[in-house]
Structures are given as C-alpha cells and as structure tokens.
C-alpha cells in the first residue's frame, strides 16, 4: 500500500501488463509456470522477458505465440537447454532477443561483485564491511 503496489493473480498480471519480466527460482512448482494459456492472456502489444531460468516458461508455447503474432515480442537470458544452439527455434524471430545466460557479465555487475568480495575479505579479517546489507543507505553509488 505504501508504494502503490497492488497484489494480482498471475492471470491478471499476464492480461494487464505491457511488459512482463520473469524473475523466479527454478523449483518444481515454477517449471513452465508460464505456458500457452498464460501467453494467450497477454495483450498483442505486450513483451515478456525471462531472466530467471529457462524452464520457467514453455519455450514451445512461446515459439507458437511468436509464430502466430499473438504477442509483440520476447527476450531471454536463459534457455531450457544451455548453452542453446545457434539453430534454437526462438532465434528465428525478429521480435525475440536472446543472450547466452550472461546477465551478470556486465561492467557494473562485475564491479559490484568485486565490492562484495572485498567486504567478505574485510569480515574474514575481523573488520567491519564497508557496504553492509542490513544498514540502510550504506551502499555507495
């Protein structure tokens, strides 16, 4: 309530959103949580991204909805089978962008990982961390 967020069902999210970003752990209950039924709920102008794990969406169902033009587009940094082949069916679509599971391989992500590693070393040496997670406002931008 404080930030204006509203709890919605998966069906409501799929049918009302212009952009959907999937960010879930891979668990038995999240496998193919987004399938043909969920894709069919999407607006024809909507985009969906999978930044979680490949099997949280049904790739065959996504191929079908992209082929039929039922959604505007999709993107993924993950695939059901990795590494994906250059002949992966999703890569044939102009409105699909795929990257080889490399979300953490950016300059910014690597810099932040090094800050965490430096803090771990500080703690192991008995010193206080510079960027403790539980201290609001302590992260340097």
The first five atom37 places (N, CA, C, CB, O) and aatype in JSON, in Angstrom:
{
  "aatype": [20, 20, 20, 20, 20, 20, 20, 20, 20, 20, 20, 20, 20, 20, 20, 20, 20, 20, 20, 20, 20, 20, 20, 20, 20, 20, 20, 20, 20, 20, 20, 20, 20, 20, 20, 20, 20, 20, 20, 20, 20, 20, 20, 20, 20, 20, 20, 20, 20, 20, 20, 20, 20, 20, 20, 20, 20, 20, 20, 20, 20, 20, 20, 20, 20, 20, 20, 20, 20, 20, 20, 20, 20, 20, 20, 20, 20, 20, 20, 20, 20, 20, 20, 20, 20, 20, 20, 20, 20, 20, 20, 20, 20, 20, 20, 20, 20, 20, 20, 20, 20, 20, 20, 20, 20, 20, 20, 20, 20, 20, 20, 20, 20, 20, 20, 20, 20, 20, 20, 20, 20, 20, 20, 20, 20, 20, 20, 20, 20, 20, 20, 20, 20, 20, 20, 20, 20, 20, 20, 20, 20],
  "atom_mask": [
    [1, 1, 1, 1, 1],
    [1, 1, 1, 1, 1],
    [1, 1, 1, 1, 1],
    [1, 1, 1, 1, 1],
    [1, 1, 1, 1, 1],
    [1, 1, 1, 1, 1],
    [1, 1, 1, 1, 1],
    [1, 1, 1, 1, 1],
    [1, 1, 1, 1, 1],
    [1, 1, 1, 1, 1],
    [1, 1, 1, 1, 1],
    [1, 1, 1, 1, 1],
    [1, 1, 1, 1, 1],
    [1, 1, 1, 1, 1],
    [1, 1, 1, 1, 1],
    [1, 1, 1, 1, 1],
    [1, 1, 1, 1, 1],
    [1, 1, 1, 1, 1],
    [1, 1, 1, 1, 1],
    [1, 1, 1, 1, 1],
    [1, 1, 1, 1, 1],
    [1, 1, 1, 1, 1],
    [1, 1, 1, 1, 1],
    [1, 1, 1, 1, 1],
    [1, 1, 1, 1, 1],
    [1, 1, 1, 1, 1],
    [1, 1, 1, 1, 1],
    [1, 1, 1, 1, 1],
    [1, 1, 1, 1, 1],
    [1, 1, 1, 1, 1],
    [1, 1, 1, 1, 1],
    [1, 1, 1, 1, 1],
    [1, 1, 1, 1, 1],
    [1, 1, 1, 1, 1],
    [1, 1, 1, 1, 1],
    [1, 1, 1, 1, 1],
    [1, 1, 1, 1, 1],
    [1, 1, 1, 1, 1],
    [1, 1, 1, 1, 1],
    [1, 1, 1, 1, 1],
    [1, 1, 1, 1, 1],
    [1, 1, 1, 1, 1],
    [1, 1, 1, 1, 1],
    [1, 1, 1, 1, 1],
    [1, 1, 1, 1, 1],
    [1, 1, 1, 1, 1],
    [1, 1, 1, 1, 1],
    [1, 1, 1, 1, 1],
    [1, 1, 1, 1, 1],
    [1, 1, 1, 1, 1],
    [1, 1, 1, 1, 1],
    [1, 1, 1, 1, 1],
    [1, 1, 1, 1, 1],
    [1, 1, 1, 1, 1],
    [1, 1, 1, 1, 1],
    [1, 1, 1, 1, 1],
    [1, 1, 1, 1, 1],
    [1, 1, 1, 1, 1],
    [1, 1, 1, 1, 1],
    [1, 1, 1, 1, 1],
    [1, 1, 1, 1, 1],
    [1, 1, 1, 1, 1],
    [1, 1, 1, 1, 1],
    [1, 1, 1, 1, 1],
    [1, 1, 1, 1, 1],
    [1, 1, 1, 1, 1],
    [1, 1, 1, 1, 1],
    [1, 1, 1, 1, 1],
    [1, 1, 1, 1, 1],
    [1, 1, 1, 1, 1],
    [1, 1, 1, 1, 1],
    [1, 1, 1, 1, 1],
    [1, 1, 1, 1, 1],
    [1, 1, 1, 1, 1],
    [1, 1, 1, 1, 1],
    [1, 1, 1, 1, 1],
    [1, 1, 1, 1, 1],
    [1, 1, 1, 1, 1],
    [1, 1, 1, 1, 1],
    [1, 1, 1, 1, 1],
    [1, 1, 1, 1, 1],
    [1, 1, 1, 1, 1],
    [1, 1, 1, 1, 1],
    [1, 1, 1, 1, 1],
    [1, 1, 1, 1, 1],
    [1, 1, 1, 1, 1],
    [1, 1, 1, 1, 1],
    [1, 1, 1, 1, 1],
    [1, 1, 1, 1, 1],
    [1, 1, 1, 1, 1],
    [1, 1, 1, 1, 1],
    [1, 1, 1, 1, 1],
    [1, 1, 1, 1, 1],
    [1, 1, 1, 1, 1],
    [1, 1, 1, 1, 1],
    [1, 1, 1, 1, 1],
    [1, 1, 1, 1, 1],
    [1, 1, 1, 1, 1],
    [1, 1, 1, 1, 1],
    [1, 1, 1, 1, 1],
    [1, 1, 1, 1, 1],
    [1, 1, 1, 1, 1],
    [1, 1, 1, 1, 1],
    [1, 1, 1, 1, 1],
    [1, 1, 1, 1, 1],
    [1, 1, 1, 1, 1],
    [1, 1, 1, 1, 1],
    [1, 1, 1, 1, 1],
    [1, 1, 1, 1, 1],
    [1, 1, 1, 1, 1],
    [1, 1, 1, 1, 1],
    [1, 1, 1, 1, 1],
    [1, 1, 1, 1, 1],
    [1, 1, 1, 1, 1],
    [1, 1, 1, 1, 1],
    [1, 1, 1, 1, 1],
    [1, 1, 1, 1, 1],
    [1, 1, 1, 1, 1],
    [1, 1, 1, 1, 1],
    [1, 1, 1, 1, 1],
    [1, 1, 1, 1, 1],
    [1, 1, 1, 1, 1],
    [1, 1, 1, 1, 1],
    [1, 1, 1, 1, 1],
    [1, 1, 1, 1, 1],
    [1, 1, 1, 1, 1],
    [1, 1, 1, 1, 1],
    [1, 1, 1, 1, 1],
    [1, 1, 1, 1, 1],
    [1, 1, 1, 1, 1],
    [1, 1, 1, 1, 1],
    [1, 1, 1, 1, 1],
    [1, 1, 1, 1, 1],
    [1, 1, 1, 1, 1],
    [1, 1, 1, 1, 1],
    [1, 1, 1, 1, 1],
    [1, 1, 1, 1, 1],
    [1, 1, 1, 1, 1],
    [1, 1, 1, 1, 1],
    [1, 1, 1, 1, 1],
    [1, 1, 1, 1, 1]
  ],
  "atom_positions": [
    [[0.82, -1.2, 0.0], [0.0, 0.0, 0.0], [0.86, 1.26, 0.0], [-0.93, 0.0, 1.2], [0.54, 2.23, -0.69]],
    [[1.93, 1.25, 0.76], [2.76, 2.44, 0.9], [3.34, 2.91, -0.42], [3.87, 2.19, 1.87], [3.52, 4.11, -0.64]],
    [[3.65, 1.98, -1.31], [4.27, 2.36, -2.58], [3.29, 2.25, -3.76], [5.49, 1.49, -2.85], [3.68, 2.4, -4.91]],
    [[2.03, 1.99, -3.47], [1.02, 1.92, -4.51], [0.98, 0.6, -5.26], [1.25, 3.01, -5.48], [0.38, 0.52, -6.33]],
    [[1.61, -0.43, -4.72], [1.6, -1.74, -5.36], [0.28, -2.45, -5.07], [2.79, -2.6, -4.89], [-0.3, -2.3, -4.0]],
    [[-0.17, -3.22, -6.04], [-1.41, -3.96, -5.91], [-1.11, -5.43, -6.17], [-2.5, -3.42, -6.89], [-0.48, -5.78, -7.16]],
    [[-1.57, -6.3, -5.26], [-1.37, -7.73, -5.45], [-2.35, -8.22, -6.52], [-1.57, -8.5, -4.11], [-3.54, -7.93, -6.47]],
    [[-1.82, -8.99, -7.48], [-2.63, -9.52, -8.57], [-2.34, -11.0, -8.75], [-2.37, -8.76, -9.88], [-1.28, -11.5, -8.37]],
    [[-3.29, -11.69, -9.34], [-3.08, -13.08, -9.71], [-2.18, -13.12, -10.95], [-4.44, -13.81, -9.98], [-2.0, -12.1, -11.62]],
    [[-1.62, -14.27, -11.23], [-0.8, -14.43, -12.43], [-1.62, -14.08, -13.67], [-0.24, -15.87, -12.53], [-1.11, -13.43, -14.6]],
    [[-2.86, -14.5, -13.7], [-3.73, -14.22, -14.84], [-3.91, -12.71, -15.04], [-5.1, -14.89, -14.65], [-3.87, -12.22, -16.16]],
    [[-4.11, -11.98, -13.94], [-4.26, -10.53, -14.03], [-2.98, -9.87, -14.54], [-4.64, -9.94, -12.67], [-3.03, -8.98, -15.39]],
    [[-1.84, -10.31, -14.02], [-0.56, -9.75, -14.47], [-0.38, -10.0, -15.96], [0.62, -10.37, -13.67], [-0.01, -9.09, -16.71]],
    [[-0.64, -11.21, -16.4], [-0.44, -11.56, -17.81], [-1.36, -10.76, -18.72], [-0.66, -13.05, -18.03], [-0.95, -10.35, -19.8]],
    [[-2.59, -10.53, -18.3], [-3.56, -9.87, -19.18], [-3.5, -8.34, -19.13], [-4.94, -10.3, -18.81], [-3.95, -7.68, -20.07]],
    [[-2.94, -7.77, -18.07], [-2.95, -6.32, -17.92], [-1.62, -5.64, -18.2], [-3.38, -5.97, -16.54], [-1.57, -4.43, -18.39]],
    [[-0.54, -6.41, -18.24], [0.8, -5.81, -18.33], [1.23, -5.54, -19.77], [1.81, -6.71, -17.67], [0.88, -6.28, -20.7]],
    [[1.99, -4.47, -19.93], [2.62, -4.17, -21.21], [3.99, -4.84, -21.31], [2.76, -2.65, -21.41], [4.42, -5.23, -22.39]],
    [[4.66, -4.96, -20.16], [5.98, -5.59, -20.08], [5.98, -6.52, -18.88], [7.13, -4.52, -19.96], [5.57, -6.14, -17.79]],
    [[6.44, -7.75, -19.1], [6.49, -8.74, -18.03], [7.92, -9.25, -17.94], [5.48, -9.92, -18.29], [8.51, -9.66, -18.94]],
    [[8.47, -9.22, -16.73], [9.82, -9.74, -16.5], [9.71, -10.89, -15.52], [10.78, -8.62, -15.97], [9.26, -10.71, -14.38]],
    [[10.12, -12.07, -15.95], [10.07, -13.26, -15.09], [11.4, -13.36, -14.35], [9.79, -14.56, -15.92], [12.46, -13.41, -14.96]],
    [[11.31, -13.38, -13.02], [12.5, -13.46, -12.16], [12.18, -14.41, -11.01], [12.93, -12.04, -11.62], [11.91, -13.97, -9.9]],
    [[12.22, -15.7, -11.29], [11.84, -16.73, -10.32], [12.96, -17.75, -10.16], [10.54, -17.43, -10.75], [13.76, -17.94, -11.08]],
    [[13.02, -18.4, -9.0], [13.95, -19.52, -8.89], [13.37, -20.73, -9.64], [14.22, -19.88, -7.4], [12.16, -20.81, -9.85]],
    [[14.22, -21.65, -10.04], [13.75, -22.87, -10.69], [13.41, -23.89, -9.61], [14.82, -23.45, -11.68], [14.3, -24.46, -8.97]],
    [[12.13, -24.11, -9.42], [11.6, -25.05, -8.44], [10.59, -25.95, -9.15], [10.95, -24.32, -7.22], [10.11, -25.59, -10.23]],
    [[10.26, -27.09, -8.58], [9.24, -27.93, -9.23], [7.94, -27.17, -9.51], [8.93, -29.15, -8.36], [7.31, -27.38, -10.54]],
    [[7.55, -26.29, -8.59], [6.29, -25.56, -8.78], [6.41, -24.37, -9.73], [5.8, -25.07, -7.44], [5.39, -23.78, -10.1]],
    [[7.62, -23.99, -10.14], [7.76, -22.88, -11.09], [8.08, -23.37, -12.51], [8.86, -21.93, -10.63], [8.14, -22.57, -13.44]],
    [[8.28, -24.69, -12.68], [8.55, -25.19, -14.03], [7.33, -24.93, -14.91], [8.89, -26.72, -14.0], [6.21, -25.32, -14.58]],
    [[7.57, -24.27, -16.04], [6.54, -23.93, -17.02], [5.38, -23.19, -16.38], [6.04, -25.19, -17.7], [4.22, -23.39, -16.76]],
    [[5.68, -22.33, -15.42], [4.62, -21.53, -14.79], [3.96, -20.61, -15.82], [5.2, -20.69, -13.62], [2.81, -20.21, -15.67]],
    [[4.71, -20.29, -16.88], [4.15, -19.53, -17.99], [4.14, -20.46, -19.21], [4.98, -18.21, -18.28], [5.18, -20.82, -19.75]],
    [[2.93, -20.82, -19.61], [2.75, -21.7, -20.76], [1.82, -21.06, -21.77], [2.2, -23.06, -20.32], [1.58, -19.86, -21.74]],
    [[1.29, -21.88, -22.66], [0.44, -21.34, -23.73], [-0.76, -20.59, -23.18], [-0.03, -22.48, -24.64], [-1.13, -19.54, -23.7]],
    [[-1.38, -21.11, -22.13], [-2.53, -20.43, -21.53], [-2.18, -19.03, -21.09], [-3.06, -21.23, -20.35], [-2.92, -18.08, -21.36]],
    [[-1.03, -18.88, -20.4], [-0.61, -17.56, -19.91], [-0.2, -16.64, -21.07], [0.57, -17.72, -18.93], [-0.54, -15.46, -21.06]],
    [[0.51, -17.18, -22.05], [0.88, -16.37, -23.22], [-0.38, -15.85, -23.93], [1.75, -17.18, -24.2], [-0.41, -14.71, -24.4]],
    [[-1.4, -16.69, -24.01], [-2.64, -16.29, -24.69], [-3.4, -15.21, -23.94], [-3.54, -17.49, -24.87], [-4.25, -14.54, -24.52]],
    [[-3.11, -15.02, -22.66], [-3.74, -13.95, -21.89], [-3.11, -12.59, -22.18], [-3.65, -14.26, -20.39], [-3.72, -11.55, -21.91]],
    [[-1.91, -12.6, -22.72], [-1.17, -11.35, -22.93], [-1.79, -10.5, -24.02], [0.28, -11.66, -23.28], [-2.42, -11.0, -24.96]],
    [[-1.61, -9.19, -23.88], [-2.02, -8.25, -24.93], [-1.17, -8.51, -26.17], [-1.89, -6.76, -24.45], [-0.01, -8.91, -26.04]],
    [[-1.7, -8.27, -27.35], [-0.89, -8.44, -28.56], [0.26, -7.44, -28.65], [-1.76, -8.32, -29.79], [1.17, -7.6, -29.45]],
    [[0.21, -6.39, -27.83], [1.25, -5.36, -27.81], [2.26, -5.56, -26.68], [0.62, -3.99, -27.69], [3.15, -4.73, -26.49]],
    [[2.12, -6.65, -25.93], [2.95, -6.87, -24.74], [4.25, -7.62, -25.07], [2.16, -7.65, -23.69], [4.33, -8.36, -26.05]],
    [[5.24, -7.39, -24.21], [6.55, -8.05, -24.3], [6.78, -8.83, -23.02], [7.69, -7.02, -24.54], [6.32, -8.44, -21.95]],
    [[7.51, -9.94, -23.13], [7.83, -10.75, -21.96], [9.32, -11.1, -21.98], [6.96, -12.03, -21.91], [9.88, -11.41, -23.03]],
    [[9.95, -11.04, -20.8], [11.37, -11.37, -20.63], [11.51, -12.5, -19.62], [12.18, -10.13, -20.19], [10.82, -12.51, -18.6]],
    [[12.4, -13.43, -19.89], [12.74, -14.46, -18.92], [14.19, -14.25, -18.51], [12.52, -15.91, -19.51], [15.12, -14.52, -19.28]],
    [[14.37, -13.75, -17.29], [15.7, -13.52, -16.74], [15.96, -14.46, -15.57], [15.86, -12.06, -16.29], [16.88, -14.24, -14.78]],
    [[15.16, -15.5, -15.48], [15.22, -16.42, -14.35], [15.96, -17.7, -14.74], [13.8, -16.76, -13.84], [17.19, -17.76, -14.71]],
    [[15.2, -18.69, -15.12], [15.72, -19.98, -15.57], [14.9, -20.4, -16.78], [15.67, -21.07, -14.43], [13.71, -20.1, -16.86]],
    [[15.53, -21.07, -17.71], [14.86, -21.45, -18.95], [13.53, -22.15, -18.79], [15.75, -22.31, -19.73], [12.56, -21.77, -19.44]],
    [[13.45, -23.16, -17.92], [12.2, -23.92, -17.83], [11.05, -23.24, -17.08], [12.47, -25.2, -17.17], [10.01, -23.87, -16.88]],
    [[11.18, -21.98, -16.67], [10.01, -21.35, -16.03], [8.97, -20.97, -17.07], [10.44, -20.1, -15.23], [7.81, -20.72, -16.71]],
    [[9.34, -20.92, -18.35], [8.32, -20.76, -19.39], [8.46, -21.91, -20.37], [8.45, -19.39, -20.11], [9.53, -22.51, -20.51]],
    [[7.37, -22.2, -21.05], [7.33, -23.28, -22.02], [7.81, -22.71, -23.36], [5.88, -23.89, -22.14], [7.07, -21.99, -24.03]],
    [[9.03, -23.04, -23.74], [9.62, -22.49, -24.97], [8.81, -22.86, -26.21], [11.04, -22.98, -25.12], [8.68, -22.05, -27.12]],
    [[8.28, -24.09, -26.26], [7.49, -24.49, -27.43], [6.23, -23.64, -27.56], [7.1, -25.99, -27.34], [5.84, -23.26, -28.66]],
    [[5.6, -23.34, -26.42], [4.42, -22.47, -26.45], [4.8, -21.06, -26.87], [3.73, -22.44, -25.06], [4.05, -20.4, -27.6]],
    [[5.97, -20.58, -26.43], [6.42, -19.25, -26.83], [6.69, -19.2, -28.33], [7.68, -18.85, -26.05], [6.33, -18.22, -28.99]],
    [[7.31, -20.23, -28.87], [7.54, -20.29, -30.32], [6.2, -20.18, -31.05], [8.27, -21.62, -30.72], [6.08, -19.45, -32.04]],
    [[5.2, -20.89, -30.57], [3.88, -20.89, -31.21], [3.25, -19.49, -31.19], [2.95, -21.88, -30.51], [2.75, -19.03, -32.22]],
    [[3.27, -18.81, -30.03], [2.62, -17.49, -29.97], [3.41, -16.45, -30.76], [2.48, -17.04, -28.5], [2.81, -15.53, -31.32]],
    [[4.72, -16.57, -30.82], [5.5, -15.65, -31.65], [5.22, -15.89, -33.14], [7.02, -15.8, -31.36], [5.06, -14.95, -33.91]],
    [[5.16, -17.16, -33.52], [4.89, -17.5, -34.93], [3.52, -16.98, -35.36], [4.96, -19.03, -35.13], [3.34, -16.54, -36.49]],
    [[2.56, -17.04, -34.44], [1.2, -16.6, -34.75], [1.0, -15.1, -34.53], [0.2, -17.37, -33.91], [-0.08, -14.57, -34.78]],
    [[2.05, -14.41, -34.05], [1.98, -12.96, -33.85], [1.04, -12.54, -32.73], [1.55, -12.31, -35.11], [0.47, -11.45, -32.77]],
    [[0.88, -13.4, -31.73], [-0.06, -13.1, -30.65], [0.5, -12.19, -29.57], [-0.52, -14.37, -30.02], [-0.27, -11.65, -28.77]],
    [[1.82, -12.0, -29.53], [2.43, -11.03, -28.61], [3.45, -10.21, -29.41], [3.11, -11.74, -27.37], [3.88, -10.62, -30.49]],
    [[3.82, -9.06, -28.85], [4.73, -8.17, -29.58], [6.15, -8.7, -29.64], [4.73, -6.8, -28.93], [6.85, -8.49, -30.63]],
    [[6.59, -9.38, -28.58], [7.96, -9.88, -28.59], [8.36, -10.46, -27.26], [8.9, -8.8, -28.97], [7.62, -10.41, -26.27]],
    [[9.58, -11.02, -27.26], [10.09, -11.67, -26.05], [11.61, -11.59, -26.04], [9.62, -13.15, -25.98], [12.25, -11.34, -27.07]],
    [[12.17, -11.8, -24.87], [13.61, -11.84, -24.72], [13.98, -12.78, -23.59], [14.17, -10.43, -24.46], [13.19, -13.01, -22.67]],
    [[15.19, -13.32, -23.66], [15.63, -14.24, -22.62], [17.14, -14.22, -22.49], [15.14, -15.67, -22.91], [17.87, -14.08, -23.47]],
    [[17.58, -14.35, -21.25], [19.0, -14.53, -20.96], [19.24, -15.99, -20.57], [19.47, -13.57, -19.83], [20.35, -16.36, -20.17]],
    [[18.19, -16.8, -20.68], [18.25, -18.2, -20.27], [17.44, -19.04, -21.26], [17.7, -18.38, -18.82], [16.51, -18.56, -21.9]],
    [[17.83, -20.3, -21.37], [17.13, -21.24, -22.24], [16.94, -22.55, -21.49], [17.91, -21.47, -23.58], [17.66, -22.83, -20.53]],
    [[15.96, -23.35, -21.93], [15.71, -24.63, -21.26], [16.94, -25.51, -21.29], [14.53, -25.35, -21.9], [17.26, -26.17, -20.3]],
    [[17.63, -25.53, -22.41], [18.88, -26.29, -22.54], [19.98, -25.27, -22.82], [18.8, -27.39, -23.68], [19.9, -24.5, -23.77]],
    [[21.0, -25.28, -21.97], [22.12, -24.34, -22.13], [23.42, -25.11, -22.24], [22.18, -23.34, -20.96], [23.61, -26.13, -21.56]],
    [[24.32, -24.64, -23.07], [24.14, -23.49, -23.96], [23.15, -23.82, -25.07], [25.49, -23.04, -24.55], [23.04, -24.97, -25.49]],
    [[22.44, -22.8, -25.54], [21.49, -23.01, -26.62], [22.27, -23.12, -27.94], [20.44, -21.86, -26.69], [23.38, -22.62, -28.06]],
    [[21.66, -23.78, -28.89], [22.32, -23.9, -30.19], [21.98, -22.69, -31.05], [21.91, -25.21, -30.91], [21.0, -22.0, -30.8]],
    [[22.79, -22.46, -32.06], [22.52, -21.34, -32.98], [21.26, -21.6, -33.79], [23.71, -21.11, -33.92], [20.73, -20.68, -34.41]],
    [[20.78, -22.83, -33.79], [19.57, -23.2, -34.52], [18.34, -23.23, -33.61], [19.75, -24.55, -35.17], [17.29, -23.75, -34.01]],
    [[18.45, -22.68, -32.41], [17.32, -22.69, -31.48], [16.12, -22.03, -32.16], [17.68, -21.95, -30.15], [16.27, -20.97, -32.77]],
    [[14.93, -22.63, -32.06], [13.75, -22.09, -32.75], [13.4, -20.65, -32.39], [12.57, -22.95, -32.45], [12.89, -19.92, -33.24]],
    [[13.67, -20.23, -31.17], [13.33, -18.85, -30.79], [14.2, -17.83, -31.52], [13.49, -18.67, -29.28], [13.77, -16.69, -31.75]],
    [[15.4, -18.22, -31.89], [16.33, -17.28, -32.53], [15.95, -16.92, -33.96], [17.72, -17.85, -32.51], [16.58, -16.05, -34.57]],
    [[14.94, -17.58, -34.51], [14.49, -17.28, -35.87], [13.61, -16.03, -35.93], [13.72, -18.46, -36.45], [13.37, -15.48, -37.01]],
    [[13.13, -15.57, -34.78], [12.17, -14.47, -34.76], [12.85, -13.12, -34.62], [11.18, -14.66, -33.62], [13.74, -12.94, -33.79]],
    [[12.43, -12.17, -35.44], [12.93, -10.79, -35.36], [12.55, -10.14, -34.04], [12.4, -9.95, -36.54], [13.26, -9.25, -33.56]],
    [[11.44, -10.57, -33.45], [10.95, -9.95, -32.22], [11.33, -10.76, -30.98], [9.44, -9.8, -32.28], [10.66, -10.69, -29.95]],
    [[12.43, -11.52, -31.09], [12.99, -12.23, -29.93], [14.46, -11.86, -29.81], [12.81, -13.78, -30.07], [15.2, -11.88, -30.8]],
    [[14.87, -11.51, -28.6], [16.28, -11.23, -28.32], [16.75, -12.24, -27.29], [16.5, -9.76, -27.82], [16.16, -12.36, -26.22]],
    [[17.81, -12.97, -27.62], [18.36, -13.95, -26.69], [19.83, -13.68, -26.42], [18.19, -15.35, -27.24], [20.59, -13.35, -27.33]],
    [[20.21, -13.81, -25.17], [21.61, -13.69, -24.79], [22.03, -14.97, -24.07], [21.85, -12.43, -23.88], [21.18, -15.63, -23.48]],
    [[23.29, -15.32, -24.1], [23.75, -16.6, -23.57], [23.98, -16.64, -22.05], [25.01, -16.98, -24.24], [25.1, -16.85, -21.6]],
    [[22.92, -16.43, -21.28], [22.96, -16.52, -19.82], [24.16, -15.73, -19.27], [23.05, -18.0, -19.37], [25.03, -16.27, -18.6]],
    [[24.15, -14.44, -19.57], [25.29, -13.61, -19.2], [24.89, -12.34, -18.46], [26.07, -13.25, -20.42], [25.63, -11.36, -18.49]],
    [[23.75, -12.34, -17.81], [23.25, -11.13, -17.16], [24.25, -10.54, -16.17], [21.95, -11.42, -16.44], [24.32, -9.32, -16.0]],
    [[25.02, -11.38, -15.52], [25.97, -10.88, -14.53], [27.31, -10.48, -15.13], [26.19, -11.93, -13.46], [28.22, -10.08, -14.41]],
    [[27.45, -10.58, -16.42], [28.73, -10.28, -17.06], [28.74, -8.89, -17.69], [29.04, -11.32, -18.12], [29.08, -8.72, -18.86]],
    [[28.36, -7.91, -16.9], [28.43, -6.52, -17.34], [29.48, -5.83, -16.48], [27.04, -5.8, -17.23], [29.82, -6.31, -15.4]],
    [[29.98, -4.72, -16.95], [30.98, -3.98, -16.16], [30.42, -3.61, -14.79], [31.42, -2.71, -16.91], [31.11, -3.75, -13.78]],
    [[29.17, -3.15, -14.76], [28.56, -2.75, -13.48], [28.42, -3.94, -12.54], [27.19, -2.11, -13.73], [28.74, -3.83, -11.35]],
    [[27.94, -5.07, -13.05], [27.77, -6.25, -12.2], [29.11, -6.75, -11.67], [27.06, -7.37, -12.97], [29.22, -7.1, -10.5]],
    [[30.12, -6.78, -12.53], [31.44, -7.24, -12.09], [32.04, -6.3, -11.04], [32.39, -7.35, -13.29], [32.69, -6.76, -10.1]],
    [[31.82, -5.0, -11.19], [32.31, -4.03, -10.21], [31.63, -4.27, -8.85], [32.05, -2.58, -10.68], [32.29, -4.26, -7.81]],
    [[30.32, -4.49, -8.89], [29.6, -4.72, -7.63], [30.02, -6.04, -6.99], [28.08, -4.72, -7.88], [30.1, -6.14, -5.76]],
    [[30.28, -7.06, -7.81], [30.75, -8.33, -7.26], [32.1, -8.15, -6.58], [30.86, -9.39, -8.36], [32.36, -8.76, -5.54]],
    [[32.95, -7.31, -7.14], [34.26, -7.09, -6.52], [34.11, -6.36, -5.19], [35.18, -6.3, -7.47], [34.87, -6.62, -4.26]],
    [[33.14, -5.45, -5.1], [32.89, -4.76, -3.82], [32.44, -5.76, -2.76], [31.83, -3.66, -4.0], [32.86, -5.67, -1.6]],
    [[31.59, -6.7, -3.14], [31.14, -7.73, -2.2], [32.31, -8.59, -1.77], [30.02, -8.6, -2.85], [32.47, -8.89, -0.59]],
    [[33.14, -9.0, -2.72], [34.3, -9.83, -2.4], [35.24, -9.11, -1.44], [35.05, -10.23, -3.67], [35.76, -9.72, -0.5]],
    [[35.47, -7.82, -1.68], [36.34, -7.05, -0.78], [35.74, -6.99, 0.62], [36.54, -5.62, -1.32], [36.48, -7.09, 1.61]],
    [[34.42, -6.85, 0.72], [33.78, -6.82, 2.04], [33.86, -8.18, 2.74], [32.32, -6.39, 1.9], [34.03, -8.23, 3.95]],
    [[33.74, -9.26, 1.99], [33.87, -10.6, 2.58], [35.26, -10.75, 3.18], [33.6, -11.71, 1.53], [35.41, -11.26, 4.29]],
    [[36.27, -10.31, 2.45], [37.65, -10.37, 2.96], [37.79, -9.54, 4.23], [38.66, -9.88, 1.88], [38.42, -9.97, 5.19]],
    [[37.19, -8.34, 4.24], [37.24, -7.49, 5.44], [36.65, -8.21, 6.64], [36.49, -6.16, 5.2], [37.24, -8.23, 7.73]],
    [[35.48, -8.82, 6.45], [34.82, -9.51, 7.56], [35.67, -10.69, 8.03], [33.42, -10.01, 7.13], [35.79, -10.91, 9.23]],
    [[36.25, -11.44, 7.1], [37.1, -12.57, 7.48], [38.35, -12.12, 8.23], [37.5, -13.36, 6.24], [38.91, -12.88, 9.02]],
    [[38.77, -10.89, 7.99], [39.92, -10.32, 8.71], [39.5, -9.67, 10.02], [40.63, -9.29, 7.84], [40.33, -9.07, 10.71]],
    [[38.22, -9.79, 10.37], [37.73, -9.21, 11.63], [37.38, -7.74, 11.54], [38.74, -9.41, 12.69], [37.18, -7.1, 12.57]],
    [[37.31, -7.19, 10.35], [36.98, -5.78, 10.17], [35.5, -5.63, 9.81], [37.87, -5.15, 9.06], [34.83, -6.6, 9.48]],
    [[35.02, -4.39, 9.89], [33.64, -4.1, 9.52], [33.54, -3.96, 8.01], [33.12, -2.83, 10.23], [34.44, -3.41, 7.37]],
    [[32.44, -4.45, 7.43], [32.26, -4.27, 5.99], [31.95, -2.81, 5.65], [31.13, -5.18, 5.47], [31.35, -2.1, 6.46]],
    [[32.35, -2.39, 4.48], [32.06, -1.03, 4.03], [30.6, -0.92, 3.59], [33.01, -0.63, 2.87], [29.98, 0.12, 3.78]],
    [[30.07, -1.98, 3.01], [28.71, -1.97, 2.45], [27.85, -3.06, 3.08], [28.76, -2.15, 0.93], [27.47, -4.01, 2.39]],
    [[27.53, -2.96, 4.37], [26.69, -4.0, 4.98], [25.28, -3.97, 4.39], [26.63, -3.82, 6.51], [24.72, -2.9, 4.16]],
    [[24.74, -5.13, 4.14], [23.42, -5.23, 3.52], [22.33, -4.72, 4.44], [23.13, -6.66, 3.12], [21.35, -4.13, 3.97]],
    [[22.48, -4.93, 5.72], [21.41, -4.59, 6.65], [21.47, -3.17, 7.19], [21.43, -5.54, 7.8], [20.79, -2.85, 8.16]],
    [[22.26, -2.33, 6.59], [22.36, -0.94, 7.04], [21.86, -0.02, 5.93], [23.84, -0.58, 7.44], [22.57, 0.2, 4.95]],
    [[20.63, 0.51, 6.07], [20.07, 1.35, 5.01], [20.98, 2.52, 4.66], [18.7, 1.87, 5.44], [21.57, 3.17, 5.52]],
    [[21.06, 2.77, 3.37], [21.85, 3.92, 2.89], [23.34, 3.7, 2.87], [21.55, 5.09, 3.72], [24.09, 4.64, 2.63]],
    [[23.8, 2.47, 3.13], [25.24, 2.26, 3.22], [25.87, 1.95, 1.87], [25.53, 1.14, 4.17], [27.09, 1.99, 1.74]],
    [[25.07, 1.64, 0.86], [25.64, 1.28, -0.44], [26.04, 2.54, -1.2], [24.64, 0.45, -1.26], [25.23, 3.45, -1.38]],
    [[27.26, 2.57, -1.62], [27.78, 3.72, -2.37], [27.43, 3.56, -3.84], [29.33, 3.85, -2.19], [27.64, 2.5, -4.43]],
    [[26.88, 4.61, -4.42], [26.51, 4.56, -5.85], [27.6, 5.16, -6.7], [25.19, 5.29, -6.09], [27.47, 5.2, -7.93]]
  ]
}
